């Protein structure tokens, strides 16, 4: 029953213009950031390949946070649609269990919320073949980097945000309350970022970051530092096949 309801919800959004407009917006933003120096999302790319694995996964980390309000739109509609149209009495009067109904709605809406994030990969893949880009700034397509961005950032972050917002929407039965909850979540993240911006607290900030954006930034910074210094420890670990980023992630645990 849960799968049937989830598939029904997903098909509802696949037929919606809002899903594809959100995907197009993200694709255009990333396309502009990777194909031109005039558009910048996050830090400057510098001399890094524009489709390097670090760049791809960094965009997934940043955009997964920026799409909070997009996720709210999907989740809010799925959770409060029947209450808004006063059809919940009919739905809950059927033999269908309320748990199955809500879990199905949640699964379908969460899956739909991940789809706009694919615009990151679409924008990067299209930008590579534009006539005005410099071929020397691009390397071969590394599909594993796109897959890692989806599995490590897009899906977990969307699930985390959707779980909180869906709970608020179901309990409050009000569309405005869930949007307020999303704004409070975004504000709390910004405040915590300011409070934990001190370099002495960067490890704590990385461990407490639910979206893993700070964790990724710290891990990659440590990895690049070890690679630049060429320390004996980094060389030894790299010879064992762990890599600099492996050292950075291990140091956070």
C-alpha positions in Angstrom: 0.0 0.0 0.0 2.8 2.4 0.9 4.5 1.9 -2.5 1.2 2.5 -4.4 0.6 5.7 -2.5 4.3 6.8 -3.0 4.1 6.1 -6.8 0.8 8.0 -7.0 2.4 11.0 -5.3 5.5 10.8 -7.4 3.4 10.7 -10.6 1.4 13.7 -9.4 4.6 15.7 -9.2 6.1 14.4 -12.4 3.0 15.9 -14.2 3.5 19.2 -12.4 5.2 22.2 -14.0 6.7 23.2 -10.7 9.0 20.2 -10.5 10.5 20.9 -13.9 10.8 24.6 -13.4 12.8 24.1 -10.2 15.0 21.6 -12.1 15.5 24.2 -14.9 16.4 26.9 -12.5 19.1 24.9 -10.8 20.4 23.6 -14.1 20.7 27.2 -15.5 22.4 28.5 -12.3 25.0 25.7 -12.4 25.4 26.0 -16.1 26.2 29.7 -15.7 28.6 29.1 -12.8 30.6 26.5 -14.7 30.6 27.9 -18.2 31.3 31.5 -17.3 33.4 33.5 -14.8 30.6 36.0 -14.4 28.4 33.7 -12.3 29.7 32.4 -9.0 28.1 30.0 -6.6 30.1 29.4 -3.4 33.8 29.9 -3.7 35.7 30.8 -6.8 36.8 27.8 -9.0 40.2 29.3 -9.5 42.5 27.0 -11.5 40.4 23.9 -10.7 38.8 21.9 -13.5 35.3 23.2 -13.9 33.9 19.6 -13.8 36.4 18.2 -11.2 34.9 15.8 -8.6 35.5 18.4 -5.9 33.5 21.1 -7.8 30.6 18.8 -8.6 30.2 17.6 -5.0 30.7 21.1 -3.6 27.9 22.3 -5.8 25.7 19.5 -4.5 26.6 20.4 -0.9 25.8 24.1 -1.4 22.6 23.7 -3.5 21.1 21.1 -1.3 21.0 23.7 1.4 19.7 26.4 -0.9 16.8 24.2 -2.1 15.3 24.1 1.3 12.3 26.2 0.3 11.9 24.1 -2.8 11.7 21.0 -0.7 9.2 22.7 1.5 6.9 23.3 -1.4 6.8 19.6 -2.3 6.5 18.3 1.3 4.0 20.9 2.4 1.7 20.1 -0.5 1.9 16.4 0.1 1.3 16.6 3.9 -1.4 19.3 3.9 -3.2 18.9 0.6 -6.1 16.9 2.0 -6.5 19.3 4.9 -6.4 22.3 2.7 -9.2 20.9 0.4 -11.1 19.4 3.4 -11.0 15.9 1.9 -9.1 14.2 4.7 -12.4 12.9 6.2 -13.0 10.9 3.1 -9.5 9.6 2.9 -9.2 8.5 6.5 -12.7 7.0 6.4 -11.4 4.3 4.0 -9.9 1.0 5.3 -6.4 2.4 4.4 -4.3 2.9 7.5 -3.2 6.5 8.2 0.4 5.4 8.7 0.6 3.9 5.2 -1.0 7.0 3.8 1.4 9.4 5.4 4.5 7.3 4.8 3.5 6.9 1.1 2.9 10.6 0.7 6.2 11.3 2.4 8.2 8.9 0.3 6.7 10.1 -3.0 7.2 13.8 -2.2 10.8 13.2 -0.9 11.7 11.4 -4.1 10.2 14.3 -6.2 12.2 16.8 -4.1 15.5 15.1 -5.1 14.8 15.4 -8.8 15.5 19.2 -9.1 18.9 18.5 -7.6 19.8 16.6 -10.8 19.9 19.9 -12.5 23.4 20.3 -11.0 24.7 17.4 -13.1 22.6 18.5 -16.1 24.1 22.0 -16.0 27.7 20.8 -15.6 27.4 18.2 -18.4 25.9 20.7 -20.8 28.4 23.5 -20.0 31.3 21.2 -21.0 30.2 21.2 -24.6 29.5 24.9 -25.1 31.6 26.6 -27.9 32.8 29.5 -25.7 34.4 27.4 -22.9 38.1 26.8 -22.7 38.8 23.1 -23.3 41.8 23.2 -21.0 39.6 24.0 -18.0 37.6 20.8 -18.4 38.5 17.2 -17.9 36.8 14.0 -18.9 33.3 13.3 -17.4 33.7 11.5 -14.1 30.3 9.9 -13.5 31.3 8.6 -10.1 31.6 12.2 -8.9 28.0 12.9 -10.0 26.8 9.7 -8.3 28.6 10.6 -5.1 27.1 14.1 -5.0 23.6 12.5 -5.3 24.2 9.8 -2.8 26.2 11.8 -0.2 24.5 15.2 -0.4 21.3 15.3 -2.4 19.4 12.3 -1.0 20.5 12.5 2.7 20.0 16.3 2.9 16.6 16.1 1.2 15.5 13.3 3.4 16.6 15.2 6.5 14.8 18.4 5.5 11.7 16.5 4.4 11.4 14.6 7.6 11.4 17.7 9.7 9.1 19.7 7.4 6.6 16.8 6.9 6.3 16.4 10.6 5.6 20.1 11.1 3.0 20.1 8.2 1.2 17.0 9.5 1.0 18.2 13.1 0.1 21.8 12.3 -2.1 21.1 9.3 -1.2 24.5 8.0 0.9 25.4 5.0 2.2 28.6 6.4 3.6 27.0 9.6 5.8 24.6 7.6 7.2 27.5 5.6 8.0 29.3 8.8 9.6 26.1 10.1 11.8 26.0 6.9 12.8 29.7 7.4 13.7 29.0 11.1 15.7 26.0 10.1 17.6 28.1 7.5 18.1 30.9 10.0 19.4 28.6 12.7 21.9 27.1 10.3 23.1 30.6 9.4 23.4 31.6 13.0 25.3 28.5 13.9 27.6 29.0 11.0 28.4 32.5 12.3 28.9 31.3 15.9 31.1 28.4 14.8 33.1 30.2 12.2 36.2 30.4 14.5 39.0 28.2 13.3 39.3 26.7 16.7 35.7 25.4 16.5 35.8 24.3 12.9 35.9 20.6 13.8 32.9 20.9 16.1 31.1 22.8 13.4 31.9 20.0 10.9 30.6 17.3 13.3 27.4 19.2 14.1 26.6 20.2 10.5 23.4 18.2 9.5 23.9 19.0 5.8 27.6 18.1 5.8 28.6 21.2 3.9 31.0 22.3 6.6 32.3 18.8 6.9 33.0 18.5 3.2 34.8 21.9 3.3 37.0 21.0 6.2 37.8 17.6 4.8 38.8 18.9 1.4 40.8 21.8 3.0 42.8 19.3 5.1 43.2 17.0 2.2 44.6 19.8 0.0 46.9 21.0 2.8 48.4 17.6 3.3 48.9 17.2 -0.4 50.6 20.6 -0.7 52.9 20.0 2.3 53.8 16.5 1.2 54.3 15.5 4.8 55.7 12.1 5.7 52.5 11.0 7.2 50.5 12.0 4.1 52.9 10.2 1.9 52.8 7.1 3.9 49.0 7.1 4.0 48.7 7.8 0.3 51.0 4.9 -0.4 48.6 2.7 1.4 45.8 3.9 -0.9 43.8 5.9 1.6 44.4 9.3 0.0 44.5 12.7 1.6 40.7 13.1 1.8 40.6 9.8 3.7 43.0 11.2 6.3 40.8 14.3 6.6 37.6 12.3 7.1 39.3 10.0 9.6 40.5 13.0 11.6 36.9 14.1 12.0 35.6 10.9 13.4 
